[in-house]
Amino acid sequence: MKYLVQISRILVGVLFIFSGWVKLNDPMGFGFKLEEYFVELNMSFLLPAALFFAIFICVIEIALGITLLLGLWRKLTVRALLLMIVFFTFLTFWSWWFNVVTDCGCFGDAIPLTPFQSFVKDVILTVLIVILFAGKRFINPLVASKTAIGITVVLLIASGFYTHHVLNHLPVVDFRAYKVGTDIAEGMKSADELGKEGPQYEIMYTMKNASTGEMVEITDKQYIDDKWWEKPEWEIQNDLTESRKISDGYEPPIHDFSLNTDRGDITQWLLSQDAIVMVLSYEMEKASEEGMKAIGEWAWTLDEAGIQTIGWTSSSYEVVEAAKHEAQIPIDFTTGDGTAIKTVIRSNPGVMALKNGVIVGKWHWNDAPSVEELQGLFQ
């Protein structure tokens, strides 16, 4: 039992620290994931506090991992771990069973997990933590209590500084599909274009017998093979028709990059430009007022230098015009999917530079690049 507890202690402690760190590297992204849960759980009143909860959960995970490894406050630590994992196991089971949130965000964008994988991971962790709970007497301190408290406090303060840094700049490590160096056009190519096997889907029809009210679910293949259209008593319930993935395959990492204007889609034009700068704001209503004013002043320097600049947002024309007027921003904005814009950059507003469709730079509005820096990237 003693050795089993020590193995469980190391596995759980390291995993909790890693899980907390990868999410703390991108607290905005984890906050967006929590917003999905809040909406699905009919707890929309918590949406404004999503970022706070994201940071709190990450810090607690790191703290519990540290105290477990150090053997500090073992009873409190193990009980807190058990409560936490029971809650998250229930949440991932619910997510998997009802297919409501397709990625739990357990490890941020570093290691995407399906709902089922997340649930299995939590079940394994539950077993390990139950072992820790049963054998907590074997969790001996590694160092003196005061030293352990000091180490824990220092690491938590460091986590606080790290959080402050990534929120006021950008994630230190970018795990998303839009990291610097990415060729967007290449990332948008389909499995067919790359000669790869794509995922396979089937259409599920729900048929209703008009006479008996009986409901039957069949696949599109069964519908054709059994000639269901020749059975007049059975009717397709169109509102219940759905597509289901039956096998995995290559899927483009970039599938939602699209810029639209009142003249149409300009995505391909944008990707063909030798040098272009983008100002991104997934929702101008939620953008930092200080950031918008800073972007306004900065954009004029680009305009004077002749650097082509364009905006991208999901906000309505009226909101965009009001924001441009308020912050004196001299650029035109295109529209696109807000979720895609959130994925591209964790800053509202933020800046991205493209050269022939390749991302050569991304910046938080606090770090908007100078004209000279941009000219150097575009050479």
C-alpha positions as CSV (number, residue, x, y, z in Angstrom):
1,M,0.0,0.0,0.0
2,K,2.8,2.3,0.9
3,Y,4.4,2.1,-2.6
4,L,1.1,2.4,-4.3
5,V,0.4,5.6,-2.4
6,Q,3.8,7.1,-3.4
7,I,3.2,6.2,-7.0
8,S,-0.3,7.8,-6.9
9,R,1.1,10.8,-5.1
10,I,3.6,11.5,-7.9
11,L,1.2,10.9,-10.7
12,V,-1.6,13.0,-9.3
13,G,0.7,15.8,-8.1
14,V,2.5,16.2,-11.4
15,L,-0.7,15.9,-13.4
16,F,-2.5,18.6,-11.3
17,I,0.5,21.0,-11.6
18,F,0.8,20.4,-15.4
19,S,-3.0,20.8,-15.9
20,G,-3.0,24.0,-13.9
21,W,0.0,25.4,-15.7
22,V,-1.2,24.7,-19.3
23,K,-4.5,26.4,-18.5
24,L,-2.8,29.2,-16.7
25,N,-0.7,29.8,-19.8
26,D,-3.9,30.7,-21.5
27,P,-6.5,31.7,-18.8
28,M,-8.7,33.6,-21.4
29,G,-9.0,30.4,-23.4
30,F,-10.0,28.4,-20.3
31,G,-12.4,31.1,-19.5
32,F,-14.1,30.8,-22.9
33,K,-14.4,27.0,-22.2
34,L,-16.1,27.7,-18.8
35,E,-18.5,30.0,-20.6
36,E,-19.6,27.1,-22.7
37,Y,-20.3,25.1,-19.6
38,F,-22.2,27.9,-17.9
39,V,-24.4,28.3,-20.9
40,E,-25.1,24.6,-21.1
41,L,-25.8,24.4,-17.4
42,N,-28.2,27.4,-17.6
43,M,-25.9,29.4,-15.4
44,S,-25.4,32.4,-17.7
45,F,-25.3,34.7,-14.7
46,L,-21.8,33.4,-14.1
47,L,-20.5,34.4,-17.6
48,P,-19.0,37.8,-16.4
49,A,-17.0,35.9,-13.8
50,A,-15.7,33.2,-16.2
51,L,-12.1,34.5,-16.3
52,F,-12.0,34.7,-12.5
53,F,-13.2,31.1,-12.1
54,A,-10.6,30.0,-14.8
55,I,-7.7,31.6,-12.9
56,F,-9.0,30.3,-9.5
57,I,-9.3,26.7,-10.7
58,C,-5.8,26.8,-12.2
59,V,-4.2,28.2,-9.1
60,I,-6.1,25.6,-6.9
61,E,-4.9,22.8,-9.1
62,I,-1.3,24.0,-8.9
63,A,-1.5,24.5,-5.2
64,L,-2.9,21.0,-4.5
65,G,-0.3,19.5,-6.7
66,I,2.5,21.2,-4.9
67,T,1.2,20.5,-1.4
68,L,0.6,16.8,-2.3
69,L,4.2,16.4,-3.6
70,L,5.6,18.2,-0.6
71,G,3.4,16.3,1.9
72,L,2.0,19.5,3.3
73,W,-1.4,19.6,5.0
74,R,-2.0,16.0,3.7
75,K,-5.5,15.6,5.1
76,L,-6.8,18.9,3.8
77,T,-5.0,18.3,0.4
78,V,-6.4,14.8,-0.1
79,R,-9.9,15.8,0.8
80,A,-9.8,18.8,-1.5
81,L,-8.4,16.6,-4.3
82,L,-11.2,14.1,-3.8
83,L,-14.0,16.8,-3.8
84,M,-12.5,18.3,-6.9
85,I,-12.1,15.1,-8.9
86,V,-15.7,13.9,-8.0
87,F,-17.1,17.2,-9.3
88,F,-15.0,17.1,-12.5
89,T,-15.8,13.4,-13.1
90,F,-19.5,14.2,-12.9
91,L,-19.0,17.2,-15.2
92,T,-17.0,15.2,-17.8
93,F,-19.5,12.3,-17.6
94,W,-22.4,14.7,-18.3
95,S,-20.4,16.3,-21.1
96,W,-19.7,13.0,-22.7
97,W,-23.1,11.3,-22.1
98,F,-25.1,14.3,-23.5
99,N,-22.4,15.5,-25.9
100,V,-22.8,19.1,-24.9
101,V,-19.2,20.4,-24.7
102,T,-16.9,18.7,-27.2
103,D,-13.6,19.6,-25.4
104,C,-13.4,19.9,-21.6
105,G,-10.4,22.1,-21.8
106,C,-8.7,20.0,-19.1
107,F,-5.3,20.5,-20.6
108,G,-6.1,23.7,-22.6
109,D,-5.2,23.6,-26.2
110,A,-2.0,21.7,-25.4
111,I,-3.7,18.3,-25.3
112,P,-7.2,18.4,-26.7
113,L,-9.4,15.6,-25.3
114,T,-12.8,14.3,-26.4
115,P,-15.5,14.2,-23.8
116,F,-15.1,10.4,-23.4
117,Q,-11.3,10.7,-23.1
118,S,-11.8,13.4,-20.4
119,F,-14.2,11.2,-18.5
120,V,-11.8,8.2,-18.6
121,K,-9.0,10.4,-17.4
122,D,-11.0,11.6,-14.5
123,V,-12.1,8.1,-13.6
124,I,-8.4,7.0,-13.4
125,L,-7.6,10.1,-11.4
126,T,-10.5,9.3,-9.0
127,V,-9.0,5.8,-8.4
128,L,-5.6,7.2,-7.7
129,I,-7.0,9.9,-5.3
130,V,-9.1,7.3,-3.5
131,I,-5.9,5.3,-3.0
132,L,-4.3,8.5,-1.6
133,F,-7.3,9.1,0.7
134,A,-7.2,5.5,2.0
135,G,-3.4,5.6,2.6
136,K,-2.9,9.3,3.5
137,R,-0.9,8.2,6.6
138,F,1.9,7.2,4.1
139,I,2.1,10.7,2.7
140,N,5.1,11.9,4.6
141,P,6.5,15.5,4.4
142,L,9.5,15.8,2.0
143,V,10.9,18.9,3.9
144,A,10.2,20.7,7.1
145,S,6.7,22.3,7.4
146,K,8.0,25.9,7.3
147,T,10.1,25.2,4.2
148,A,7.2,23.5,2.5
149,I,4.9,26.5,3.2
150,G,7.6,28.8,1.9
151,I,8.0,26.8,-1.3
152,T,4.3,26.7,-1.8
153,V,3.9,30.5,-1.3
154,V,6.7,31.3,-3.6
155,L,5.4,29.1,-6.4
156,L,1.9,30.5,-6.0
157,I,3.2,34.1,-6.1
158,A,5.1,33.1,-9.3
159,S,1.9,31.7,-10.7
160,G,0.2,35.1,-10.0
161,F,3.0,37.0,-11.8
162,Y,2.8,34.5,-14.7
163,T,-1.0,35.0,-15.0
164,H,-0.6,38.8,-14.9
165,H,2.0,38.5,-17.7
166,V,-0.1,36.4,-20.1
167,L,-3.2,38.4,-19.6
168,N,-1.3,41.7,-20.4
169,H,0.6,40.2,-23.3
170,L,-0.1,36.8,-24.9
171,P,0.3,33.2,-23.8
172,V,4.0,32.4,-23.5
173,V,3.5,29.1,-25.4
174,D,0.9,29.1,-28.2
175,F,-0.7,25.7,-28.6
176,R,-3.4,26.8,-31.1
177,A,-3.6,26.4,-34.8
178,Y,-2.7,30.1,-35.4
179,K,0.7,30.3,-33.8
180,V,3.4,32.4,-35.4
181,G,4.8,30.7,-38.5
182,T,1.6,29.1,-39.5
183,D,0.6,29.2,-43.2
184,I,-3.1,29.8,-43.0
185,A,-3.9,28.6,-46.5
186,E,-2.1,25.4,-45.9
187,G,-3.9,24.9,-42.6
188,M,-7.2,25.3,-44.4
189,K,-6.6,22.5,-47.0
190,S,-9.0,19.6,-46.8
191,A,-8.1,15.9,-46.5
192,D,-8.8,15.4,-50.2
193,E,-6.5,18.3,-51.2
194,L,-3.7,16.7,-49.2
195,G,-4.4,13.2,-50.3
196,K,-5.3,12.0,-46.8
197,E,-8.1,10.0,-45.3
198,G,-10.7,12.3,-43.8
199,P,-13.2,11.5,-41.0
200,Q,-16.3,9.4,-42.0
201,Y,-19.8,10.4,-41.1
202,E,-23.2,8.9,-41.4
203,I,-26.6,10.5,-41.4
204,M,-29.0,9.3,-38.7
205,Y,-32.7,9.6,-39.6
206,T,-35.6,9.3,-37.1
207,M,-38.6,7.7,-38.7
208,K,-42.1,7.9,-37.3
209,N,-44.9,5.6,-38.1
210,A,-48.0,7.8,-38.8
211,S,-50.4,5.1,-37.7
212,T,-48.8,3.8,-34.5
213,G,-46.6,6.7,-33.5
214,E,-43.6,4.3,-33.3
215,M,-40.2,5.9,-33.7
216,V,-37.2,4.2,-35.3
217,E,-33.7,5.5,-35.8
218,I,-31.8,4.4,-39.0
219,T,-28.7,5.3,-40.9
220,D,-28.7,6.8,-44.4
221,K,-27.3,3.5,-45.7
222,Q,-30.2,1.6,-44.1
223,Y,-32.6,4.1,-45.6
224,I,-31.4,3.4,-49.1
225,D,-30.7,-0.4,-48.7
226,D,-34.2,-1.0,-47.2
227,K,-36.0,1.5,-49.5
228,W,-37.7,3.3,-46.7
229,W,-39.1,5.8,-49.2
230,E,-41.4,3.1,-50.4
231,K,-43.0,2.8,-47.0
232,P,-45.6,5.6,-47.0
233,E,-46.6,5.0,-43.3
234,W,-43.1,6.0,-42.2
235,E,-42.1,9.7,-42.2
236,I,-38.7,11.3,-41.7
237,Q,-38.6,13.6,-38.7
238,N,-36.4,16.3,-40.2
239,D,-35.9,18.1,-36.9
240,L,-34.3,15.0,-35.4
241,T,-31.9,14.2,-38.4
242,E,-28.3,14.5,-37.4
243,S,-24.8,13.7,-38.6
244,R,-22.6,11.4,-36.5
245,K,-18.9,10.7,-36.9
246,I,-18.2,7.0,-37.3
247,S,-14.4,7.1,-37.8
248,D,-11.6,9.7,-37.3
249,G,-9.4,11.1,-40.0
250,Y,-7.5,14.2,-41.0
251,E,-9.4,17.4,-40.3
252,P,-8.0,20.9,-41.2
253,P,-6.7,22.6,-38.1
254,I,-8.0,25.9,-39.6
255,H,-11.6,25.7,-40.8
256,D,-13.2,29.0,-39.7
257,F,-10.9,31.7,-41.0
258,S,-13.2,33.9,-43.2
259,L,-13.4,37.6,-43.7
260,N,-16.5,39.2,-45.2
261,T,-17.4,42.7,-46.4
262,D,-20.5,44.1,-48.0
263,R,-18.9,43.2,-51.3
264,G,-18.3,39.6,-50.4
265,D,-15.7,37.2,-49.0
266,I,-12.1,38.6,-49.2
267,T,-10.3,35.8,-47.4
268,Q,-8.3,34.7,-50.5
269,W,-7.4,38.3,-51.3
270,L,-6.1,38.8,-47.8
271,L,-4.0,35.6,-47.9
272,S,-2.4,36.7,-51.1
273,Q,-1.1,40.1,-49.8
274,D,2.7,40.5,-49.5
275,A,2.3,42.5,-46.3
276,I,-0.9,43.2,-44.3
277,V,-1.6,43.9,-40.6
278,M,-4.9,42.9,-39.0
279,V,-6.5,44.4,-35.9
280,L,-8.8,41.8,-34.3
281,S,-11.6,42.2,-31.8
282,Y,-13.9,39.3,-31.3
283,E,-16.5,41.6,-29.8
284,M,-15.9,45.3,-29.8
285,E,-18.6,45.7,-27.1
286,K,-16.2,43.8,-24.7
287,A,-12.9,45.3,-26.0
288,S,-10.7,47.2,-23.6
289,E,-11.4,50.9,-23.9
290,E,-7.8,51.6,-23.1
291,G,-6.7,49.1,-25.7
292,M,-9.0,50.5,-28.4
293,K,-7.7,54.0,-27.8
294,A,-4.1,52.7,-28.0
295,I,-4.8,50.9,-31.2
296,G,-6.4,54.0,-32.6
297,E,-3.2,56.1,-32.0
298,W,-1.0,53.2,-33.2
299,A,-3.0,52.7,-36.4
300,W,-2.4,56.3,-37.5
301,T,1.4,55.6,-37.5
302,L,0.8,52.7,-39.8
303,D,-1.4,54.7,-42.1
304,E,1.3,57.4,-42.4
305,A,3.9,54.8,-43.2
306,G,1.7,53.3,-45.9
307,I,1.3,49.9,-44.2
308,Q,-1.9,48.2,-45.3
309,T,-4.1,47.5,-42.3
310,I,-7.5,45.9,-41.9
311,G,-9.8,45.0,-39.0
312,W,-11.7,41.7,-38.2
313,T,-14.6,41.5,-35.8
314,S,-17.9,39.8,-35.2
315,S,-19.6,43.0,-34.1
316,S,-22.4,44.7,-36.0
317,Y,-21.8,47.6,-38.4
318,E,-23.3,50.1,-35.9
319,V,-21.1,48.9,-33.0
320,V,-18.0,49.0,-35.2
321,E,-18.6,52.5,-36.4
322,A,-19.3,53.7,-32.9
323,A,-16.1,52.1,-31.6
324,K,-14.0,53.5,-34.5
325,H,-15.4,57.0,-33.8
326,E,-14.8,56.8,-30.1
327,A,-11.2,55.5,-30.4
328,Q,-10.4,57.4,-33.7
329,I,-9.4,54.2,-35.5
330,P,-8.6,54.9,-39.2
331,I,-9.1,51.4,-40.6
332,D,-12.0,49.4,-42.2
333,F,-13.3,46.3,-40.4
334,T,-14.4,43.0,-42.0
335,T,-16.7,40.6,-40.2
336,G,-16.2,37.0,-39.2
337,D,-16.9,34.3,-36.6
338,G,-16.3,35.5,-33.1
339,T,-15.1,32.1,-31.9
340,A,-12.5,32.0,-34.7
341,I,-11.2,35.4,-33.7
342,K,-11.0,34.3,-30.1
343,T,-8.9,31.4,-31.2
344,V,-6.5,33.4,-33.3
345,I,-5.5,35.8,-30.5
346,R,-6.1,36.1,-26.8
347,S,-6.3,39.8,-26.7
348,N,-9.3,42.1,-27.3
349,P,-8.2,44.1,-29.3
350,G,-5.1,42.3,-30.7
351,V,-2.8,42.6,-33.7
352,M,-1.6,40.1,-36.3
353,A,0.7,40.5,-39.2
354,L,0.5,38.3,-42.4
355,K,3.0,37.9,-45.2
356,N,1.6,35.9,-48.1
357,G,-0.8,34.2,-45.8
358,V,1.8,33.2,-43.2
359,I,1.5,34.6,-39.7
360,V,4.7,36.5,-39.0
361,G,3.7,38.1,-35.8
362,K,1.0,38.4,-33.1
363,W,0.7,41.0,-30.3
364,H,-1.4,42.0,-27.4
365,W,-2.5,45.6,-27.8
366,N,0.0,46.5,-25.0
367,D,2.8,45.3,-27.3
368,A,1.6,46.7,-30.7
369,P,4.7,46.6,-33.0
370,S,6.4,49.7,-34.3
371,V,6.5,50.6,-38.0
372,E,10.1,49.6,-38.1
373,E,9.5,46.2,-36.5
374,L,6.7,45.5,-39.1
375,Q,8.8,46.6,-42.0
376,G,11.5,44.3,-40.8
377,L,9.1,41.3,-40.7
378,F,7.7,42.1,-44.2
379,Q,11.1,42.3,-45.9
